[in-house]
């Protein structure tokens, strides 16, 4: 996730063209008419270079076949976070028609702002979402039963390990002992004792709401057999499974196998950490820099890989209510998420399209790129952030409790998680 500062001048000037291209705010106009309207639209892409390249070819292919419904693409404007930029654009009434970088955690807030269009309102909309995505689609349905996002792509989080560092510590590099918490801790201590790396692993110890997606949440998904942080309006993280995960990470920090200090750069690439907890988007980053392997995240008892869940780290596509030419936007969304374009996205980025049975949908790709096969297999067992009201506030509440107790040891982790439950339950029930 890229974090940059957003300026008032950018929103006042840079987004004006978007409002013109998408027709600006609905202004109380006829949504049914907008759903049928065709014409030029603008879309936003992430700042990731590979995704930008994919987006440019997608737009060029669409425009060549639809000269009267031209699509203009631009990278999402810079800001502290993409969520902040999108939220500001919704408030200003000049969001683009489609954003190919919508965080599932932000959907409930964007929906509350009136900034999103339910895809169910289009002919065959619900069927398209569910037939493309399969049973995983249910995780992306909003509390009113509608889909305000199309599940697009995910990056199943796994444990990457540096084979050279492991070899230096005398650890098997083909099947490293990392499946159970005890194995992971023992391996971590070996790595640090052998000075193969200063730290075994280096999750970000900072307090942003999303950082728990890359330490606690993947392991909680695995330990619990696929539970979300919140289910049926109730916090799940203070369960026995959640406390086991918190206890594991507390030991990693207490024994200085993970660092409490913020790191500038990539600790895995730099060799400061022997492992990383990340998804397949990072493969391109590590190419030529780290000889890596990857395994599922650990569980207390060491579940088999084919039974292990993890965090999806998905980014989705949403249609924004400022868009007047929604008929075109809907057709573009389907075109951009067709099997052909999903294949091009996979080729360009290595990220997994959120498409049912992705592992068998593109056999030639995985034959040519066997390193990615395990991520495709893992994609069948992913857990998304819960689609509930106040999602980001819930995650921040959890992160505050986790940081204080697990990372910095200022409170018993179990007590801290118990203490956060009531507030999270209240937040999850608010509209």
C-alpha positions in Angstrom: 0.0 0.0 0.0 1.5 3.3 -1.0 1.2 6.2 1.4 1.6 9.8 0.2 0.3 13.1 1.2 -2.7 14.6 -0.6 -3.0 18.3 -1.2 -6.0 20.5 -1.5 -4.6 21.8 -4.8 -4.5 18.3 -6.2 -8.1 17.6 -5.3 -9.2 21.0 -6.6 -7.3 20.9 -9.8 -6.3 17.3 -10.6 -9.7 15.7 -10.1 -11.6 18.3 -12.1 -10.9 16.5 -15.3 -12.2 13.3 -13.8 -15.5 14.9 -12.9 -15.9 16.1 -16.5 -15.0 12.7 -17.9 -17.5 10.9 -15.7 -20.2 13.5 -15.7 -19.6 14.6 -12.1 -22.0 13.9 -9.3 -25.4 12.4 -9.9 -26.9 15.5 -8.3 -30.1 13.6 -7.6 -30.4 12.5 -11.2 -32.1 9.3 -12.5 -29.9 6.4 -11.5 -31.8 4.1 -13.8 -31.0 6.4 -16.7 -27.4 6.5 -15.7 -27.2 2.7 -15.6 -28.1 2.7 -19.3 -26.1 5.7 -20.4 -23.1 5.2 -22.7 -20.2 7.5 -23.4 -16.7 8.4 -22.3 -15.5 7.5 -18.9 -12.3 7.7 -16.8 -10.8 5.0 -14.6 -8.1 5.0 -12.0 -5.3 2.5 -11.7 -3.0 1.8 -8.9 0.6 3.2 -8.9 2.1 -0.3 -9.3 4.1 -0.2 -12.6 3.0 -3.7 -13.7 -0.6 -2.9 -13.1 -0.3 0.4 -14.9 1.1 -1.4 -17.9 -1.7 -3.9 -17.8 -4.3 -1.1 -17.5 -2.9 0.8 -20.5 -3.2 -2.3 -22.8 -6.7 -3.0 -21.5 -7.8 0.5 -22.2 -6.2 0.5 -25.6 -8.0 -2.8 -26.5 -11.3 -1.4 -25.3 -10.9 1.9 -27.1 -9.9 0.2 -30.4 -13.3 -1.7 -30.4 -15.4 1.1 -28.9 -14.3 4.5 -30.3 -17.6 6.1 -29.2 -17.1 5.0 -25.6 -13.6 6.1 -25.0 -11.9 5.2 -21.7 -9.2 7.4 -20.2 -7.0 5.9 -17.5 -4.8 7.6 -15.0 -2.9 6.5 -11.9 -4.7 7.2 -8.6 -3.6 10.6 -7.4 -1.0 10.6 -4.7 -1.9 11.0 -1.1 -1.4 9.7 2.4 -3.3 6.6 1.3 -5.4 5.6 -1.7 -8.4 5.3 0.6 -8.0 8.9 1.7 -7.8 10.1 -1.9 -10.9 8.1 -2.9 -12.9 9.3 0.1 -12.0 12.9 -0.7 -13.1 12.4 -4.3 -16.4 10.9 -3.2 -17.0 13.9 -0.9 -16.1 16.3 -3.8 -18.4 14.5 -6.2 -15.7 13.9 -8.7 -14.6 10.3 -8.3 -14.0 8.4 -11.6 -16.3 5.8 -12.9 -14.2 2.8 -12.0 -11.2 2.4 -9.6 -9.1 -0.7 -10.1 -7.6 -0.3 -6.6 -10.5 -0.4 -4.2 -9.6 -1.8 -0.7 -12.3 -4.1 0.6 -11.8 -2.6 4.1 -12.9 0.8 2.7 -16.1 -0.4 1.0 -18.4 0.0 3.9 -17.3 3.6 4.4 -17.5 4.5 0.8 -20.9 2.9 0.7 -22.0 5.0 3.8 -20.8 8.1 1.9 -23.1 7.2 -0.9 -20.1 6.9 -3.2 -20.7 3.4 -4.6 -23.0 1.8 -7.2 -24.5 -1.6 -6.4 -23.5 -3.9 -9.2 -26.6 -6.0 -8.6 -28.5 -3.2 -10.4 -27.1 -4.1 -13.8 -28.6 -6.9 -15.9 -26.9 -10.1 -14.7 -24.7 -8.1 -12.3 -25.1 -10.4 -9.3 -24.7 -13.5 -11.5 -21.6 -12.1 -13.1 -19.9 -11.4 -9.7 -20.7 -14.9 -8.4 -20.0 -16.9 -11.5 -16.6 -15.3 -12.0 -15.5 -15.4 -8.4 -17.1 -18.6 -7.1 -18.0 -19.1 -3.4 -15.4 -16.6 -2.3 -17.7 -13.8 -3.6 -19.8 -14.1 -0.4 -17.1 -12.5 1.6 -17.5 -9.3 -0.5 -21.2 -8.9 -0.1 -22.3 -5.9 1.9 -24.6 -6.1 4.9 -27.6 -5.0 2.7 -27.0 -8.1 0.6 -25.6 -6.3 -2.4 -22.3 -6.2 -4.2 -20.6 -2.8 -4.2 -17.3 -4.2 -5.4 -16.2 -6.8 -7.9 -13.6 -9.2 -6.3 -10.7 -8.6 -8.7 -7.3 -9.9 -7.7 -5.6 -11.2 -4.5 -2.2 -11.8 -3.2 -2.4 -14.8 -0.8 0.0 -14.1 2.0 2.7 -16.7 2.7 6.1 -16.9 4.4 9.0 -16.1 2.1 12.4 -17.3 3.2 15.9 -16.5 2.1 17.5 -19.8 1.1 21.1 -18.5 1.5 20.3 -17.3 5.0 18.8 -20.6 5.9 21.7 -22.5 4.5 24.1 -20.4 6.5 22.2 -21.4 9.6 22.3 -25.1 8.6 18.6 -25.2 8.0 17.0 -27.3 5.3 16.2 -25.0 2.4 13.8 -27.4 0.5 11.5 -28.2 3.4 12.3 -25.8 6.2 10.8 -26.5 9.6 8.3 -23.7 9.7 4.9 -25.4 9.9 4.3 -25.2 13.7 4.8 -22.3 16.1 7.5 -24.4 17.9 9.3 -25.1 14.7 9.0 -21.5 13.5 10.4 -20.2 16.8 13.3 -22.8 16.8 14.2 -21.9 13.2 14.1 -18.2 14.0 16.4 -18.7 16.9 18.8 -20.6 14.8 18.9 -17.9 12.1 19.6 -15.2 14.6 22.2 -17.2 16.6 24.0 -18.0 13.3 23.9 -14.3 12.4 22.3 -15.3 9.1 20.2 -12.2 9.6 19.7 -9.7 12.4 16.1 -10.7 12.7 14.2 -13.8 11.6 11.2 -11.8 10.3 10.3 -8.1 10.2 6.6 -7.3 10.1 6.0 -3.6 10.3 5.7 -2.7 14.0 3.9 0.6 13.2 0.3 1.3 14.2 -1.5 1.8 10.9 -4.8 0.0 10.8 -3.8 -2.3 7.9 -0.5 -3.6 9.4 -2.3 -6.4 11.2 -3.1 -7.9 7.8 0.6 -8.8 7.6 1.2 -10.3 11.0 -1.8 -11.3 13.1 -4.5 -11.8 10.5 -2.9 -14.4 8.1 -2.0 -16.6 11.1 -5.5 -16.1 12.6 -7.1 -17.2 9.4 -4.9 -20.3 9.4 -5.3 -21.2 13.0 -9.1 -20.7 13.0 -9.7 -22.6 9.8 -10.8 -19.5 7.8 -12.5 -17.2 10.3 -12.7 -13.4 9.8 -11.9 -10.8 12.4 -15.6 -10.2 12.9 -18.4 -12.6 12.1 -22.2 -12.1 12.7 -21.5 -8.7 14.4 -19.1 -10.3 17.0 -15.4 -10.0 17.4 -13.6 -13.3 16.8 -10.0 -12.4 17.6 -10.2 -13.0 21.4 -10.9 -16.7 20.8 -8.5 -19.4 21.8 -7.1 -19.4 18.3 -6.6 -15.6 18.4 -4.8 -15.8 21.7 -2.5 -18.5 20.4 -1.6 -16.3 17.5 -1.0 -13.3 19.7 1.1 -15.4 22.1 3.3 -16.7 19.2 4.0 -13.1 18.0 4.6 -11.9 21.5 7.4 -14.5 21.9 8.9 -13.4 18.5 9.1 -9.9 19.8 10.2 -10.7 23.4 13.0 -12.9 22.1 14.1 -10.2 19.6 13.4 -12.5 16.7 11.3 -9.7 15.2 12.0 -6.0 15.6 10.0 -3.3 17.4 11.7 -0.6 15.3 10.3 0.8 12.1 12.4 -0.2 9.1 13.0 2.1 6.1 13.4 0.0 3.0 12.8 -3.7 2.4 14.3 -5.8 5.3 14.0 -9.0 3.3 15.8 -7.7 0.2 18.4 -6.0 2.4 19.2 -9.2 4.3 18.2 -7.7 7.7 15.4 -10.3 8.0 15.6 -13.9 6.8 11.9 -14.1 6.2 9.0 -12.0 5.0 5.2 -12.4 5.3 3.8 -11.2 1.9 2.1 -12.3 -1.3 3.1 -13.0 -4.9 3.2 -9.4 -5.9 6.6 -9.3 -4.2 8.1 -12.0 -6.5 9.0 -9.4 -9.1 10.6 -7.3 -6.4 12.8 -10.1 -5.2 13.9 -11.3 -8.6 17.7 -11.2 -8.9 18.0 -10.0 -5.3 16.9 -12.9 -3.1 17.0 -16.6 -3.7 13.7 -17.3 -2.0 11.3 -20.1 -1.2 7.8 -19.9 0.2 5.6 -21.9 2.6 2.2 -21.5 4.2 1.9 -19.4 7.4 2.4 -21.5 10.5 -0.2 -22.9 12.8 0.1 -24.2 16.4 -0.3 -27.8 15.3 1.1 -27.6 11.8 -1.9 -27.9 9.5 -1.2 -29.4 6.0 -0.8 -26.8 3.2 -4.1 -27.9 1.6 -6.0 -27.1 4.8 -4.2 -23.8 5.6 -6.0 -20.5 5.1 -4.4 -17.0 4.9 -5.2 -13.4 4.3 -6.2 -12.6 0.7 -4.6 -9.1 0.4 -7.1 -8.3 -2.3 -7.8 -5.2 -4.3 -11.1 -4.9 -6.1 -12.9 -2.9 -8.7 -15.8 -0.6 -7.7 -18.1 1.8 -9.6 -18.5 5.2 -8.1 -21.7 7.1 -8.0 -20.3 10.3 -9.6 -20.3 8.3 -12.9 -23.0 9.3 -15.4 -22.2 6.8 -18.1 -22.6 3.7 -16.0 -23.8 1.6 -18.9 -20.3 2.0 -20.5 -18.6 1.6 -17.1 -20.4 -1.8 -16.5 -19.3 -3.1 -19.9 -15.7 -1.9 -19.3 -15.7 -3.6 -15.9 -16.8 -6.9 -17.4 -14.3 -6.5 -20.3 -11.4 -5.8 -17.8 -12.3 -8.8 -15.7 -12.9 -11.3 -18.6 -10.9 -14.5 -18.7 -8.6 -13.0 -21.4 -7.9 -9.8 -19.4 -7.4 -11.7 -16.2 -4.9 -13.8 -18.0 -3.0 -10.7 -19.1 -3.1 -9.4 -15.5 -1.6 -12.6 -14.3 1.1 -12.5 -16.9 1.9 -8.8 -16.2 1.8 -8.9 -12.4 1.9 -12.4 -11.0 -1.1 -11.5 -8.9 -3.9 -14.0 -8.7 -7.2 -13.0 -10.4 -10.1 -13.6 -8.0 -11.5 -16.1 -10.4 -13.0 -19.5 -9.5 -10.4 -22.3 -9.8 -7.6 -19.9 -11.0 -5.1 -22.7 -10.6 -6.7 -24.6 -13.5 -7.9 -21.6 -15.5 -4.4 -20.8 -16.8 -2.4 -24.0 -17.0 0.1 -22.7 -19.5 1.0 -19.8 -17.3 1.7 -22.0 -14.3 3.6 -24.5 -16.4 5.9 -21.7 -17.5 6.0 -20.1 -14.0 6.0 -22.9 -11.5 7.0 -20.5 -8.7 3.5 -19.1 -8.8 1.7 -22.4 -8.6 1.7 -22.5 -4.8 0.1 -19.1 -4.7 -2.7 -20.2 -7.1 -3.3 -23.2 -4.8 -3.3 -21.0 -1.7 -5.8 -18.6 -3.5 -8.5 -21.2 -2.9 -8.2 -20.7 0.8 -8.2 -17.0 1.6 -9.9 -14.9 4.1 -10.9 -11.3 3.4 -11.4 -8.4 5.9 -15.0 -8.5 7.1 -17.4 -6.3 5.1 -19.0 -4.6 8.1 -19.7 -1.0 9.2 -16.8 1.0 10.6 -14.3 -1.5 9.2 -11.3 0.7 9.3 -12.1 1.9 12.9 -12.5 -1.7 13.9 -9.1 -2.6 12.5 -7.5 0.5 14.2 -9.1 -0.5 17.5 -7.7 -4.0 17.1 -4.3 -2.7 16.1 -4.0 -0.4 19.1 -4.6 -3.3 21.4 -2.3 -5.6 19.5 0.6 -3.1 19.3 0.5 -2.2 23.0 0.5 -5.8 24.1 2.0 -8.0 21.4 4.6 -5.8 19.9 5.6 -3.7 22.9 4.7 -6.0 25.8 3.0 -3.3 27.9 0.0 -5.5 28.6 -0.9 -9.2 28.6 -1.9 -10.0 25.0 -4.9 -12.1 26.0 -6.2 -9.3 28.3 -5.7 -6.7 25.6 -7.7 -8.7 23.0 -10.4 -9.3 25.6 -10.5 -5.6 26.3 -11.0 -4.6 22.6 -13.9 -7.0 22.1 -16.7 -4.8 23.5 -15.7 -1.7 21.4 -15.4 -3.8 18.2 -18.8 -5.4 18.8 -20.4 -2.0 19.2 -18.7 -0.6 16.1 -19.8 -3.7 14.0 -23.4 -3.1 14.9 -23.5 0.6 14.0 -24.9 1.6 10.7 
